[in-house]
Amino acid sequence: MGQLIDGRWHTDKAAIELEKGRFVRRPSQFRHLVEQGADARFPAAAGRYHLYVSLQCPWAWRTIVYRSIKRLQSAISMSVAIPDGRHEGWRFGNWVEGATADHVEGFTHLYQAYVTSQADYTGVVSVPVLWDKQTRQIVNNESSNIIRMLNGAFDAFTDAKEDYYPSELRADIDAKNHRIYTGLNNAVYRAGAAETQEAYEKGYTAIFDTLDWAEDLLDRSRFFNGDRITETDWHFAASLFRFDPVYYSLFRCNRQRLADFPNLSNYLRDIYQRPGVAETVNVRHIVLGYYSQSWNPSGIIPLGPRDYQEWLARPHDRERFSAA
Ligand SMILES: N[C@@H](CCC(=O)N[C@@H](CS)C(=O)NCC(=O)O)C(=O)O
């Protein structure tokens, strides 16, 4: 993984997100908001915005799944990056099934979007990116912001108006999101990218404490915040879908598989089987994308797991709770 320094791409495996062997995520730098109302700097509109994503990436997946469940595919276009080693950063093209060329700007590399937005940009070139086609700039490259916009700002352009961040649950959602971010979403990288035993063990312990907590909570409730699916569930599911295919093995999160947790297994199937979700989960891109990076020096790509998506499609027991 390289980076941009003053708008120029550097291929070296600069340890930009490592400090003394610990993985430290850098904050996203583009944080504008798309809002309703014609006088907004970035007004919600159909056909104006574009998503640059990867099917591998759990952060990008949040935005992919929101675009799908909110049925915004015709309002917001999308380019899917190649899941490869990223010596040149994320690239676009259609030589891997499921990836796409960039039909909007014709970018071959994601860093072109960053440099077009800010000529002297320095930092990580990450997906997801929400791009404004009209002013040709990045609106926002922080998934937690982007899904809040997709949740509400584009409601005039869809008939799928379900609110995943309802005002009465916001305090609960924010608190659980924080726990899930530190104990799972980001902790898997703390385990997987660690360069010291101690840093790895801290990540591993946080992960399994969080999964044990979730397994217990989901024994009493269909979703994290009751019978209604909320943003927290989308944050959580992003990591769960990647757990057995990648985190268990490549990131050494191997106390047990996700499949060994009965509630988490059934919960994940419940989410996978909701309309609009299955088509956003591409296990081949997940395996290819993680295993082709420097975390796996041999570059050998595992063939498994076998029948993972069939496993996700099996019947679940979550209807023992009320409403979906
Ligand atoms: N805070 C960002 C994190 C996004 C992120 O870390 N994306 C990774 C992929 S999973 C990335 O694109 N890293 C740069 C690279 O791999 O070249 C968000 O949630 O949107």
PDBQT file of the ligand as one rigid body, heavy atoms in Angstrom, charges set to zero:
ROOT
HETATM    1  N1  LIG A 401     -11.988   5.741   7.783  1.00  0.00    +0.000 N 
HETATM    2  C1  LIG A 401     -12.151   5.222   6.512  1.00  0.00    +0.000 C 
HETATM    3  C2  LIG A 401     -11.294   3.972   6.355  1.00  0.00    +0.000 C 
HETATM    4  C3  LIG A 401     -11.327   3.418   4.976  1.00  0.00    +0.000 C 
HETATM    5  C4  LIG A 401     -10.177   2.434   4.732  1.00  0.00    +0.000 C 
HETATM    6  O1  LIG A 401      -9.322   2.203   5.601  1.00  0.00    +0.000 OA
HETATM    7  N2  LIG A 401     -10.157   1.819   3.541  1.00  0.00    +0.000 N 
HETATM    8  C5  LIG A 401      -9.048   0.953   3.170  1.00  0.00    +0.000 C 
HETATM    9  C6  LIG A 401      -9.514  -0.330   2.520  1.00  0.00    +0.000 C 
HETATM   10  S1  LIG A 401     -10.337  -1.424   3.631  1.00  0.00    +0.000 SA
HETATM   11  C7  LIG A 401      -8.197   1.628   2.101  1.00  0.00    +0.000 C 
HETATM   12  O2  LIG A 401      -8.712   2.016   1.073  1.00  0.00    +0.000 OA
HETATM   13  N3  LIG A 401      -6.871   1.739   2.356  1.00  0.00    +0.000 N 
HETATM   14  C8  LIG A 401      -5.950   2.245   1.395  1.00  0.00    +0.000 C 
HETATM   15  C9  LIG A 401      -5.310   1.144   0.602  1.00  0.00    +0.000 C 
HETATM   16  O3  LIG A 401      -5.552  -0.020   0.940  1.00  0.00    +0.000 OA
HETATM   17  O4  LIG A 401      -4.595   1.408  -0.367  1.00  0.00    +0.000 OA
HETATM   18  C10 LIG A 401     -13.622   4.940   6.306  1.00  0.00    +0.000 C 
HETATM   19  O5  LIG A 401     -14.268   4.324   7.167  1.00  0.00    +0.000 OA
HETATM   20  O6  LIG A 401     -14.149   5.354   5.283  1.00  0.00    +0.000 OA
ENDROOT
TORSDOF 0
